[in-house]
Amino acid sequence: MTQLQHAVIDWKLPRARSTRFDEDYFNSDTGPTEARHIFVDGNRLGPRFAALTQPHFSIAETGFGSGLNFLVTRALWLQQAPHNARLNYIALEKYPLTLQDLSRGLGHWPEFASAATQLTAQYPPLLEGFHRLEFDKGRISLTLIFADATQGLAEFEGPVDAWFLDGFSPATNPDLWSEALFEQVARLSHSGTTLAAARTESCVQQGLATAGFDINQAAGLDRSGQMLSGIHSGHFAPDNPPARTSISPWFDRPRPRPRPESVLILGAGLAGCCAAYALARRGIPVRVLEGSGQAANGGSGNRQGALYAKLPVRPTKQGLLHSTGLDYSRHLLQQLSAEGLLPAHSWQACGLLQLAQSDKEANRQGQLLDAGAYPTTLVHGVSAAEASSLAGSDTPHSGLFFPTAGWVSPVDLCQALLQHPLISLETEVTVEALEYQQDAQRWQALCDSGERYLAAAVIVATAGAAKALPPLAQLPLKSIRGQVSEAPAPATEPALRTVVCGDGYIPPAMNGTYCFGATFDLHDSDTDIRDQDHQSNLATLSKTLPALGAALAQQPLQGRVAFRCSTPDYLPIVGPAPDAERFTEDYARLRQDRKWRFDTEPCHYPGLYVSVGHGSKGLLTCPIGGELLASLICNEPLPLGRTLTEALSPARFIIKNLIRGSI
């Protein structure tokens, strides 16, 4: 992972100039008009939006800059496109503006104030990777990819309908206009994909022609300059076929299927409810079947949960997923709260302390801060005194502070998500079998009551119980028992101000009651609340916050037992369900040669998806996981890069076991 740098702008209005490339970002007087002329009109977006019959449209831009092209396009989409269609806008940026510079730039165009407010409220930290932002109640998504454009596009998966090839000139920024970039543009384009570019240099025209575009040169805004427009022919130069997605075809997404008229989801915990909400926002009716008497009755049923990203010293796949999920979940909570669906008492963006309760952890945190891999807006170090001040309760430990983290009631979050009018919940329904009807191309869910449900697409989100269904029997899931303790807030102690995590966790009190814990018990299926576990939770808390722990020890205790569903690599399993028998046959050569190149497409169960194994980080991984599944089902661009979709793939354990020779 590359450590990014912000853009540096020389503000000499009406122009904003890049000091790195010595070219203008925009002219505040003519910027919107120029964006419309080159990129909107160059791609004929007005008539295309108005005549749109497909449920979504995708645009990719090679330089986000101030976001002006996005703002202009959003305004046109809201005016012209069908109200039930979704715009997926993907923008790459190697040198993102600071939030301060972004706000200053957007302030020049008050006609875009609504979009600017939504953008600045969600603007991500300076962290390499994918950042999905939602606008206008789900009508528009903006996926910001902070990375080198070529590397970012190599990670990107999804069809592109129109390209905004924006960026500084080949003379000052030759790395952008490379052969490798044009190969990625070709890979992601289809017959009819259009483009517009403000650059007309011969290397740009030649690269686009090689990528399969028929190019036209036209006058720019002031008639003195030039621009390019083009359309993809569906053909490629013989010596330049589209770039392969990966040398690991078993992780390729399934071939597109027709958009389902409805989707069936098994399980009404966080994983199921988040997936249901992501689909409903796209206009797809969802039926959720829950085996117990209410939603969030299993591992998602604790009183409170922490938005907690435990970051590694050097970025890893798990750390990248957690930091991405933290941002996405936080924005989801803000949106649900703004819409009146999530009560104010059900969540709090109060920050989170991760305390160092051992020399080993203190050293690890010091290394993390010294490495400088994470921006201070995401995490920064605090002394014991600073931690005590932030918490409102004395602690002897230094630590890390995550200012954008917090807590939420998982039960209330599930209820908020299920309020969408296109979601229906049926409780006390246990699915015992799934059968695929080949002729009708749909699944039949057979229930213990004898009732049957039909759907073209099914998501299984039943935690460890997913293994009971034959198509998913190979998933390596394990259950980990955990007991949390609850106690009335003591009048003798000041209220806790932030979530505090160490060997355990405790958020600020919710409705006058603290919830803290939790135990971690492998190979333990006991569902009873145990006093010894209460004492263990109190002992852990007392080492973290001594005064608060001692006060809570004098309070009457209640508790709850639940079972976290986890995986061997502690990453969730989210994606299309593989046909394990076919995978084992098709990729058997991996047993002898892990580097063997395959041309065989992966065989998945058609329309069957899974979201399980979220462990104790479900508040971070379930919302972005639900968005990933909805994007897969609807054939949209994915919200996560290839590195993470591979890391979450339900097929990964089959491939690992083939390479090890254990199957």
Secondary structure as UniProt FT lines:
FT   STRAND          9..12
FT   TURN            13..14
FT   STRAND          15..18
FT   TURN            19..22
FT   STRAND          23..27
FT   TURN            28..30
FT   HELIX           31..35
FT   HELIX           36..40
FT   TURN            41..44
FT   HELIX           45..50
FT   STRAND          56..61
FT   TURN            65..66
FT   HELIX           68..80
FT   TURN            83..84
FT   STRAND          86..93
FT   HELIX           99..106
FT   TURN            107..108
FT   HELIX           110..112
FT   HELIX           113..122
FT   STRAND          129..135
FT   HELIX           136..138
FT   STRAND          140..146
FT   HELIX           149..155
FT   STRAND          162..165
FT   TURN            170..172
FT   TURN            174..176
FT   HELIX           179..188
FT   TURN            191..192
FT   STRAND          194..197
FT   HELIX           202..210
FT   TURN            211..212
FT   STRAND          213..219
FT   TURN            221..222
FT   STRAND          226..232
FT   TURN            238..239
FT   HELIX           249..251
FT   STRAND          263..266
FT   HELIX           270..280
FT   TURN            281..283
FT   STRAND          286..289
FT   TURN            299..300
FT   STRAND          305..307
FT   HELIX           317..338
FT   TURN            339..340
FT   HELIX           344..346
FT   STRAND          347..348
FT   STRAND          352..355
FT   HELIX           359..371
FT   TURN            376..378
FT   STRAND          380..382
FT   HELIX           384..391
FT   STRAND          399..402
FT   TURN            403..404
FT   STRAND          406..408
FT   HELIX           410..418
FT   TURN            421..422
FT   STRAND          423..426
FT   STRAND          431..437
FT   TURN            438..441
FT   STRAND          442..447
FT   TURN            448..449
FT   STRAND          452..455
FT   STRAND          457..460
FT   HELIX           463..468
FT   HELIX           470..472
FT   TURN            473..474
FT   STRAND          478..488
FT   TURN            491..492
FT   STRAND          499..501
FT   STRAND          505..506
FT   TURN            511..512
FT   STRAND          513..517
FT   STRAND          521..522
FT   HELIX           531..544
FT   HELIX           546..552
FT   TURN            553..554
FT   STRAND          558..566
FT   TURN            568..569
FT   STRAND          573..578
FT   HELIX           580..586
FT   HELIX           588..591
FT   TURN            594..595
FT   STRAND          604..612
FT   HELIX           615..617
FT   HELIX           618..633
FT   TURN            634..635
FT   HELIX           642..648
FT   TURN            650..651
FT   HELIX           652..660
//
